[in-house]
Amino acid sequence: MTSWSGFKNVNGWRQVLVFSAVAVIVVLLAAFAARLAVGFSYGPAALLLDSLLLAAILTVVRWITKRNVATCALGVALAAFFITGNGIKSVLLGMPLGIADMKPALALLGVLEGGRLAAAIGGFALLLCLVVWGLWPGWRRLIWLVLLPLLGLSILGAVWLTNGDAVLAGGTGTSRVDVLKQRGGFLYLASDAVRYIRNEKVPSRSSVAHALGSVKARVSSAPANPRNVHLILMESFWDVTTLDGFKMSADPWDPRIREWWIAGGRSGVLSPVFGGATANAEFEVLCGLPATGGGRVVFSEGITNDLPCLPAVLRQFGYLTMASHPYKKAFWNRDTAYAKVGFEQYLPDQAFEMDDRDGMFLNDRSTLFQSLGRVNLLKKDRPYLSYIVSLSSHYPYERDRTKRPDRIVVTPATTALANYANAVSYSTEALADYIEALREADPDALIVLFGDHAPVLDSSPDPYEIAGLRKGGATLPNGFARLSLTPLIVIDGRNGPKAMGTQPLYELAPKISEMATAGAVSLPYADLVLHPEVRTRNFLASLLVPDKGGWRMCGRDDDASCEAGRGSRNDLRALRDDLVWGKQHALQIWGTLLVGKHGMTINRDHYGCVFDVEAWGPQTGGKGKAMNQQASGNSALWFKVRRVRGDPVLFVDDERAEIVVANGSASASFTSPQFIHTEGEHRISYQCEDEERVSFGKLKIAPN
């Protein structure tokens, strides 16, 4: 008891020494946790810098709050987020945490369910509680909290004045993961914050004019024989057979997909993203402009203006433009972003019969052939652009194994890689059947299939590291181009597969419009995109440029190609920012008509939530006792269902839980339910987006 009291009464210089020691211990433990969880290692300088900054923060907080234990709890929370969290994200998604990750983080929660969702929410909630507890000084000392923001501003100011954020600029030859390893989590995020603040999204007219130079706008005209276009984004479509160190019992790709790809010269696109942020790949293929980097997602940032993207320019010349994605319509802000890029119709989950699921996603075969049924019913008086985003091969690569058992064995055994290979096997088979049906029904159609990004393959072990593409979470110089590159298959009507070579994904949009209309219709800025001084690809905050028939990462400031590449990249960024968020000076300079309001209809053929329950349980429980307790400690309800449509969520009174559906059964898990502590009957209901709750039973909690 004496030692505890002594700790509570630490003051003065002893306080500084004690909390410096606490900071060192907490930083070392957080770094060890990152290494244990995903194999990520920080350098000695990073650990020293993190310890010094955390010690400063804890000392100031302790002086304000006069609470030792709460201050230590704050240190644990901060280290877990800045150090462990940064290491985990770097390994899984190739980039450290950044200021721009706040919006995508909310989107990420939207694709988690069950235990993963509960763990994510629980982890965030725990860290938030520790932070609030650690910072709360009591009403009498609340005014002194101004010192903590001053400390944060001092760190940011030091980074700003010393241009400490410059190391995060692409093309310096140092990846952001390497910067994190050298500087530590606290200083890295401070540098990222300064860089985010410096970034100007709205360029001036003179900046835009400089970017355009002497380039003129492409002029479009009405096409004589427009062809239908089928643009298919396959989630995480990548060739894992190229990973050294692994053998597979069969090719994960359907033989027809492999054959078409080889016949087309093994064409590919360089994606702007790795492992996630599909919406940035969508922006590029639809708009022909490079997406934002550093964790920012164009769709989530909010598109201010209506844009002259591929759907918009084709629509202007009579095309019906449709986007199909059987998921929540507002995810990645698609319900507004799709309208801004020119789609006339949007078909989210409410437009599909959710009749065959892989985990929480509609199976690709069902998605594709429901879409095919729709286009077959279209009138023949208009050409159309059908854009489909698939989902079956989305992380964590869940399948209905009763319908789609394992086909492929991976050696050495790696769970995530095996799950991915099997998911892709079924998805590419469905795609091949779909493409064959398209070619039979419309032999002149232009069909384009590509991958949005390389897959997440977890870290125990990391297949990319075994294959020599990454090391300790950092992408190696030879790995950037390979991890950015995804397959591209273009079937040019009766001409069959077309060789396209390798190009940044954003170059595809003007090429598609010109192929579909025999050159009559193009994007107004096509010449700037297709004929820059040097072609570039920004990937994982690094700059890639062409080199000897391939692509390489820029690593030297004195390299002429890289220097020219930075200029070309900056010109395209200025054009993008002007069109998306600015005053569209480029269109005015070119004398091109400003884009009018597009307008979009959201199709809801299958609007209405169905959760047809045949039986459920447990229907009774004891006060204060977990119900149907799971390994995680959660209480869960089970359901035998006849039919499910939409994405229903369950309510016990007003407590909400996600419903996980698989093989005619369903479950809903509650992390810390309050209803088990209240005797009596509790209403059981379900609800879908934009609909009223539907009650179907009562749960009784009996006294002990």
N, C-alpha and C positions, 0 to 999 in steps of 0.2 A: 504493500500500500504506500510505503514511503517513497519508493522509486516512482510510482505513478503520480503521486502528488508533486514530486520534484519535476517531473516532465511537464505537468500542467502549469507550473510556476516559472518556467524558463523565461528569462527576460534579457534585454541588453545584448551585449556581444555574444553571450552564450546562445541567445536566440538565433543570431545569424549563423553561428557555427553549427548548431543543431539542425537548422533547416537546410543548410548547405549539405550536411551529411544525408539528410532525408532525401534531398533532391538527387544526389548521386546514387543512392540506393534505388530509388524509384525509377530513375532513368535506366540504370543497368538492368533492373527487372523487366521493364517495358521492352528494352532492346532484346533481352533474352527471350521474352514471349514472342516477339516477331520472328526471331530465329527458330524457335521451337515450332511455331505454327506453320510458317511457310518458307523457312530457310533464308530469311533476309538478314543481312549483317550490316551494321553501321560501322564507320571508321572511327578511330580514336578521337579525331578532332570533332566529329559530330557529337560523340558522347560528352566530350568536354563542354562544347557550346550549349548543348541541351541542358547539362547540369547547371551551368552558370546562369542561364536564363530562367530555368525553373526555380533555382535558389532565390533569385531576385524577386520573382513573382510571389513565392511562398513567404519570403521575409516581409514584403509589403502587406500581404494579406493578413499574416499573423499580427503585425503591428496594428492593423485596422480592427480586426475582429477580436483579438485577445483570446483566440480559441485554437489550441494546438492540434487536437485530434481532427477537427473539421478541416484545418489547413492541410494536414497530411492527406486526408481524403481527397481534397481538391488536387493535390499533387498527383495522386494515383490516377484520377480521372483525366487530367491534362496529359500525363505521360501515355496513358492507354490510347488516347485519341491521336496525339501528335506523333508519337513514336511507333507504338504497335500498329495503330490503324494505318499509318502511312506505309509501313512495311508490307502489310497484308494487301493493300490496294495496289502497290507497286508490282507485286508478284502476280496477282490475279489479272489485273487490267493494264499493266505496263506503264502506269503513270502514278505519281504520288497524289495525295489529296491536295485539292486546290480550292480557292475561294469560289470558283465557278462550279464546284461540285455540289453546291447546296441544292440547286434545282434538280439536277439529275439524280441526286440521292433520294429525293422524294419519289421520283419516277421508278427507281430501282425497287423500292418497297412494293410498288404495284405489280411486280412480276415475281414476288415471293409469296409463298403460302405455307400453311401448316407450321411445322417446327421451325423452318427457316425464318418465316415472318415473325413468329413469336420471339425467336432468339434475337433478331435484328431490333425489334421494337423494345424488347426487354433490355438489351444492351444499351441502346440510346437512352432509355428512361433511367437506367442505373447511373450512367455517366452524368446525365443532366441533374439527377438528384444529388449526386456527390458535389457537382459544381455549385449548385444553389446552396447546399449546406455549408460548403467551404467558404463561399463568398458572403453569406448573410451575416451582417455585423450587428444586428439589432437596431431598433429605431433610433436610439440615441447617437449612434455613430454612423448612420447611413450617409451623411454628408461626406464622410472621409473616403467613400468609394470612388470619389473623383480621382484619387491617387492611382488607382489601378488602371483606368483608361489612360492617364498621363504616362504611365509606364509603358503601356502598349503603343501609344503614339510616339514615345521616345524611340522605341525599337524600330517602328515603321519609318520615322524620320531619319534615323541613322542609315537605314537601308536606302532611302530615297536620296539623301545627300551624297552618299558614296556610290550611287548607281549600282548598288549591290544586286539589283534585279536583272542586270544586263546578262548575267550568266544563264538566265532562263530563256534567252532569245534563241530561236531555232537557228541552226547553221553554225553554232560555235564549236561543234565537235564534242561537246559534253552533254550527255543525255540528262534529263531531269532526275531520273533515278540516281544517277551518279552524283548529281548536285545534292540530292537528299542524303546520300551516304557520306558526303563530305561535310555538309553544313548542319545536318540534324533536322529534326522535324519542326522545331520552333522557328529557326531562322529561315528554313525553306518556305514555310507558310507566310512569314513576314515578307519575304522577297516576292512570293506569288501575289500577295495582297497589293504590294506597291505596283507590280506590273499590271495587275487588273485595274487599279485606279488610273494609271497612266494611259491605259487604252482608250482611244477615242473612237466611238462607233460611228460618228457622223462626220465624214470628211467635207472639207470646203470645196467650192466650185473649182478653185485653182488646183487643189490636190487631185480632183477627178480629171481635170483637163490634162494635167501632167501625166497621169496614169494612162489616159487614152492615147496621148501623143498624136500621131498622124493616122491612127487606125479609124476607119470609117465603119458605120453600121452596115450589117448585111440587110439587104432589102428582100422581102419575101413577096411571093405572088401566089395566086390561086393554083393549086396543083391540078394537073390534067387527070391523073389516075392515082389518087391517094390510096395507099394500102393500109389495112388494119395493122395495129401494132400491139403486141403482147409483151409487156415488160414485167419480168418476174424477178423479184428480189428473194433469194433463198437465204434464210437465216443461217449464219455461220457456215456458209458453203466454202469449204477449203479442202485441199488435198493432203490428208494426213498420211498418205502412203509415202510422201517425201520426207517424213521424219526419220532420220537415221537412228538406229538403236532399237527399232520396233519392227515386229513382223505381224502380219494380219493373215488370218486363215482364208480370207477372200477380200476382193476389192470392195471397199465401202460404197463406191459409186456403181449405179446400174450400168451394165455394159453399153447401153445405148448412149447414156450421157458421156461416158468415157470416149466412145467412138466419135460422137459429134465434136467433142472438145479437141481431140487429136486432129480430126479432119479440118477444124478451124485453126490449126496452127498453134494449139495450146495458148490461145489468147487469154489475156488477163487484165484486170483493173487494179490500180493501186488505191486502196481504201484509205480514208483519213482516220479511221478508228480501229482499235483492237479490242476484241472481247465484248464490246457493248456500244451504246450510243448509236444504235441503228439509224436514228433520225438524221444524224449528220451525213451518213451515206445516202439516205433518201434525198436530202437537200441537194447533194451534188449531182446525183443521176437525174433528178427532175429539173434542176435549174442551171446546170452547166457552170457552176461557180464553186470555188473551194469553200468548204465549211469552216467554221470557227474552230480554233484549237484551244489547248489549255483547259480542257474539261467543259468548255462552253458548248451548248447545243443550240443551233440556230432556231429550231422549232420552239424550244423551251424559252429562249430569250424573248420570243414574241416578235413576229414579223410585222413591221409597221405598214408596209406598202403592198399593194397587189403587184405581182412580179411578172415579167415577160419570160416565164419558164416554159419548158417543153409542153406541159398540158395547156398552158395559156395560148401559146402561138398556134398549136394544132387546133385548139378550140376556135380560135379566131378565123380559121379557114375551114370550118364546118365539122370538125371532129367532135364526137361525143367522148368525153374524157372521164374515166371511171377509176376510182381507187378502191381496192378491196383489201381489208385487213381485219380478220375476225377476232378483234380484241376491243377493249374499252375505247370508245370513240375519242375520249379526251386525253388518252395516254400520249405522252410526248407532244401534247397540244395539237394533235393531228386534226381535231375538228375545226380548228381555225387555220392552221398552217396549210392544209390541203386546199382550202378555199383560196388562200393567198397565192398559191402557185398555179391555180387555174383549173382545178378539177370541177367538173359539173356535177358529179355524183360521188358520194362516199358511202361505202358499204362496210360498217364496223360489225361487231359481234351480233348486234340486233338485226342484221340483215341475213344472218346465217342460221341454219338449223344446227345446233350444237350437238350433233348426233354421234360423234366419235371423238373422244378426247385422248390426248396424250398429256397426262398431268392436268394442268389448268388450261391447256391450249387445244384448239380444234386441230385434229389430225390433218396433215397436208392433203391427203387424197380427198377428203371431204371438202376442204377449202377449194381445191382446184376444180373439182367436178361440179360443185355447186356454182362456181363462177362460170364454168363452161356452159352449164345449162342456161345461165342468164344471157350470155352473149349469143347463144344460138337462137334466142327468142327476139333479139334486136331486129328492128326493121333494117332493110338493106339500103335505105336512102341516105345514110350517113356513114362515113368511115369512123372507126373508133380507136381510142387508146385504152387498153385494159391493163391496169397496173395492179399487181398482186404482191403482197408481202406475206411470206409463209412463216410458220411458227413451230412446226414439229421438231425441228433441230435446234430449238432454243435451249440454252442452259437452264436447268441441270439435266437436260436430255432424257426426260421421263417418257415412258411408253406404257401403253396398255399391253402388258406382256401376254395377256391371254389371247390377244389378237396378233400381236407382233413380238414373238419370242426372239431371243438372241439368235443371230445368224453368224456373227463374226467373233472370233476369239483373238485377243491381242496378247502378244508375248514380247517382253515380260508383262505380266498382268498389271493393268492400270485402270482403275475403275472409271474415271471420268473419260479417258480416251476410248475405252470399250463402249461405254454408253453412247458417246458421240458417234463412233463408227457405226453402231447398230441403228441409231436414229437416222443418220444420213443414208444408210442403205435403204430404209423404207421410204424416206422422202424423195431420194433420187429415182426410185422405181415409180413412185406416183407421178413425179415430174415427167419422166420419160413417157409414161402412158398418156399423160395430159398433152404433151407436145405432139405425140403421134396423132392424137385425136384432132388437135388444132390443124395439123398439116393436111389431114384428110378432108376436114370440113372447109378449110380456107388455104389452099396450097400457095397462094401469093402473099400470105401474111408475113410480116417481119416479126420474128420471135427473138427476144433478148433475155438471156438468163445470166445472172451474176450473183456473187456472194457479197454480203455487206461487210463482213470482217472475219478474221480468223477466230476460232473458237476458244473459249476459256477451258483449260484442261486441268485445272487445279494445280496443286504444288507438292503432292506427296506420292510419288515424285513429280517433278515438273518435266513433262515430255519435251518441252521446248529447250530446257537446259540440257537434257540428255542428248538432244539432237544438235547441240552446239550453237543454238540461236540466242540463248540468254545465259546469264550467269548471276546467281544471287539476286534474281529479280530484275537485273538491269539487262536491257537488250544489247547484244554485242553488235559492233559495226556491220558484220555480215548478215545480221538478223533483221535489220530494219526493212529492207526491201522485200525479203521473203515473208515477213509477218504482215506487211501491208498488202501483198499481192493476193488477190482472190481470183478464182476462175471466171472466165467470160465465154459464153456460147452465143453466137449470133447466127440464126438460121434465116438466110436472105431469100425467103420464098422458095420458088422452084429451083433457085441456084444452090440451095443447100447451105451447109455451114460455111461461114465466111471468115477468113483470116483477118483479125483486127490488130494483132500485135499487143503490146503492153502500153497502157496509157493511164494517167490519173483518172479516177472515176468521173471527175467533173467534165472531162472531154467527151464523154459518151453522149450527153444530151443533144448537142448540135449534130453529131453524127447520126443519131437515130432519126431526128426530124428530117435531115437531108436524104437519108436512105428511104424513108417512108414516102417521101413526096418527090423523088427524083430530082432533088436539089432545089425545088421551088420554095420550100419553107425552111427557115433556119432561125436561130436565136439572133437578135440584133447584135450581140457582142461576140458572135462566133469567131471572128477573126482574131480578137484579142485572146480568146481561150485556146484556139487551135494553133495559132502561129505566134507565140511569144518569142522573145529573144532566146530564152532557155525554158524548157518544160520543167516543172517542179512538182514535188509532192511533199506536203507537210504531214508528218506522221510521228506520233508520240513526241511532239514539240521539237522534232528534228527535221532538217531539210534534206530531201532526196533530189538528186539530179541524174539525168542520163549519163551512162558511162560505158563505153565499149560494148554496146548492144544490150546492156542491162541498166541497173540503177544503183547508185551508191549514196551513202550518207555523207553530207558535207562535214568536214572536220578541220578545215584550215581557212583562216580568214584571207590568206593571200591567194587562194585558188580562184582563178578567173571565172571558171564555170559556176562556182558557188556564188561568187559575188554577183554575177549576172543573174543567177537564179534568184537571189534575194530580191533583186530589183523587179523581176517578173512576178514573183510572189506578192510583193507589196503592191504592184499595179492591180493585180486581180483582187486583192483584199480591199483596196480602195473602191474598186468598182462594186464589189459585193456590198460593202457597208453603205455605199451611196444608194444602191437600188433597194436594199432590204430595210434600212433604218433611216436613210438620209432623205434628201430632197429630189433624188433621181436626176441630178445634174447631167449625168451621162446621156440620158434620153433627150434632154433639152439641147445639149451641145450638138448631138447628132441630128437634131430636128425630127426625131422619132416621136410619134404620138405617145403621150403618157398612157400607161395601162389603166383601163377603166375597172370598175368594180366587177369582179367575176361572178360572184353568187354561186352557192353550192347547195345541193339537196342531200341530206343524210338519209339514206335508205334504211327503213326499219320494218322490212317484210316480216321479220320474226320478233317484232317488238312484243314484249310481254314476258313476264317471268314465270317459269314453270318449275316447281319443286314438288313433284308428285310422290308423296311418301306413303309407302305401304306399311312400314313398321318402324318404330324408333325406340331408343332407350339410352340409358336407364330413365324411367319415368318417375322414380322416387329416390330420395336421398336423405341422409341424416344431417342435421344442422352442424355446420362447421367441418364436415368431412368431404374430402375430395370425391368426385363422382367419376367412376370408370377411369381411375388415375392412370396416366401415361408415364412412360419412362422419364419424361421431362419434368414430371410433377404436375402437369396440367390436368384439368378436368375435361372430359370429352363426352360428347353425345354421338351415338351412331345412328345411321339411317339406312333402311333398305328402300330404294327408290325405284319407281316405275319409269319415270322420265324426268329429265332435267333440261331446261333451256335457259339461256342467259347466264349471268353470273350472280346467283342469289347469295346473300349473306344471311346468317342466322342471328336471331335476337332471343335472348331470355330476358323478358321485360325490356330494359333498354341497354343491356350489355350485348355487345356485338362480337361476332366471331366469323372468320372466313369459313366457307364450306368447301371441303376438298372432295371431289367426286372421282370415283374409279370403279369400273366393273359392276355397275348396278348398285353400288353402295356409296355411302358418303359419311363424312364425319365433320365435326366442328369442335375445335379445341379452345379452351379458355385458360389464360395464363394465371390470373388471380381473380377468380369469379367472386363477386359479392353476394350473388343470390343464394349461395350455399349457407350463408350466415343468417338468412331470414326465413323463419318458419312460414309455412303456408304454400299457396299455389302461385306459380309463376308462369306467365304467358309465353308460349313458344311461337315464334313467327319467323317468316323470311321476307326479304325485300330485295328488289333489283333496282338498278339506277333509274331515277325519275319516277318510281312507282310507289304506291302505298304498301304498307306491310300486310302480309296475309298470315293470319293465325291458323294453326292447325293442331294445337295441343296444349296441355298444361303439365308442368313439372311440379311435383309436390315435395317440399322439404319438411321432414318430420322432426319433432324435438328429440333430443337424445334420451 
